[in-house]
Amino acid sequence: MAERNDKNVRSTTDLELKDRLVAVRRVTKVTKGGRHFSFAAIVVVGDEKGVVGYGLGKANEVTTAISKGIEDAKKNLIKVPLNKETIPHEQTAKYGGAQVFMKPAAPGTGVKAGGAMRAVFESVGIHDVLAKSKGSSNPHNLVKATIAALAQMRDAYTIAGLRGVPMNNVFNG
């Protein structure tokens, strides 16, 4: 059985997405006439049931930048396999200078992760995970590395299918 590359979510009409603002940056452009300020916002959206996406919005006002980020995030949704309320296996990923490591945790552990990673985990619906960010603490790169790590996750059924194990024999002693 071939691996499913169907991680992208095609329709958002049946999803109730909640958005979380990760970071807002004020960007200054110095011109001959003086300083011009604009804002860049990174937003994470998810349904807390395994679907998550991120988006970047840039505008001259904070509220406009956030709304643009939400619209961008809704276009970049992925489906993440969950094992109850944690992740199925350990995973690392890197984006730019940010490197993330995540590990499944026992029920009741909670989300042990930093700010940018925490927003992604809460949006996807992961309640028990141990995570560590190494390298850069840039929230833009941390969110992208976390999403990349979650996109690489595979559940036990997918692995069993790749190995040619019949689905009725999976996890039945």
N, C-alpha and C positions, 0 to 999 in steps of 0.2 A: 504494500500500500504506500503510495507516495505521500510525502510530507505536505501538510496543508500550508500554503503560503497566503492563506486568506486571513491575515491578521488585521487588515484594514477594514474599518467599519464603513459600510456603504451608505447607510441611511441613518439620519439622526432624528427622524420624526417620532419614533417610538421610544426614544430615550429621554429620561429626565436628567439633564446634565446640570451639575452644580459647579460653579466656577470659584477658583481660589486665586487671589492675587499673590504672586510670589515676590516680585520686586518691581519698583519704579525707579528709573534713573533720569536725572535731569541732564540733558545734553546741551552744551553751550557751543555756539558757533560764533566766532569773533569775525565781524566784517568791518568794512570801512565806516559804516554808520553806527557801529557799536556792537553790543552783544545780543545775540538772538538765542532764546531758550526754547527747547522743545523737550518732549518727554518720551521715554521708551518704557513700556510695561510688558512684563512676561507673565502670562496667565496660564493656569492649568485647569482643565475642565474634565469632569468624569461623572459617571453614574453611580459610583461606589459599589458596582457589581462586576467589575472586570474591564470596563471601557475607560480609556484615558487618552488625553491629547493635550498638547501645549501650543501656545501661539504667542507671537510677538506683535505688539501694536506700537506705532510711533505716530505722534501728533503734537500739536502746539498746546493742547490742554490735556490734563491727566485723565479726565473722564472719557474723552474721546480715544485716547491711547488704550485705555482699559477695554473699551467696547470693541475696538479694532482687534485687540489681542484675543478677546473671547470669540469673535467671528473667525479668526485665523485658527484658533484651537479646535473649533468644531469641524474644520476641514481636514484636520490631521489626527483623527481618532484611530486608536488601535485596540485590539482585544487582547487581554492578558489572561492566561490560564491561572486560576487560583486553586490552592489546596486548602479547602475550608476558608480560613481567614488569614492565611499566610501564603508564601510563595512556594512553588514545588521543589526548588533546589537552589543551591548557592549559585551566584552569578556575579561576574565582574564586567565592567564596560568602561570605555574611555571616550571622551569627546573633548577635543582641544587639550587643555592642560588639566582638566578635571577627570579624575578616575574614581569610580564608585565600586564598592563591594557590598553585596547584600546576602543575607543568610536567613533561612527559615527559623522561626522561633516557636516555642511551646505556647499553647493557648494561655492568655493572661499576661504575656510578657509586655505587650504594647508595642508602639512604634518607637524604636530606639534609633533615631536618625536626626540629622540636622534640618534646618529650616526649609531649604529648597527641596530636599529629598522627602521630607515629611509631607509637604503639600501634595507631591505626586502620589505617595503611598495612600494618603487619606482620600484622594480623589478616585483612585482605582479600587478602593475598598479593602485594602490590606490593613489588618488590625494588629498583627503580631509579626514583627520582623526586626532583625538586627542589621544595621547598615552603617557603613563608614565611608566618608569621602576622603580621598587622598589627593594631594596636589592642589590645584586651584580651587578657591572657594567662590568663584564667580557664579552667581545664581543661574545665569543663562546656560553656561556649560554644564553645571550640575544637573539641571532639569533635563537637558538633552542627553546626558550620559545615563541618567536614571531611566528615562523612557527607552533608550537603546537597550539597556540591560533587561528591562521588562519585556521588550519586543523579542528578545532571544529566548525567553522562557518557553519550555515545552512540558506538557503534562505527561503522565505515565502512559496514558492511552495512545498518544501520538508516538512515543518511543516504541511501545509494543507493536503498533502498526508498522513502523519502519523495520522492525526486526522480523516481521512476518508472523507474529503470534496472533492466532484467531481471537477476536474481541470477546467471545464468550469464555475464553480461558484466562482472561486478565483478572488477576486478584481473586481467583476462585480456587484457592488452595491447591 
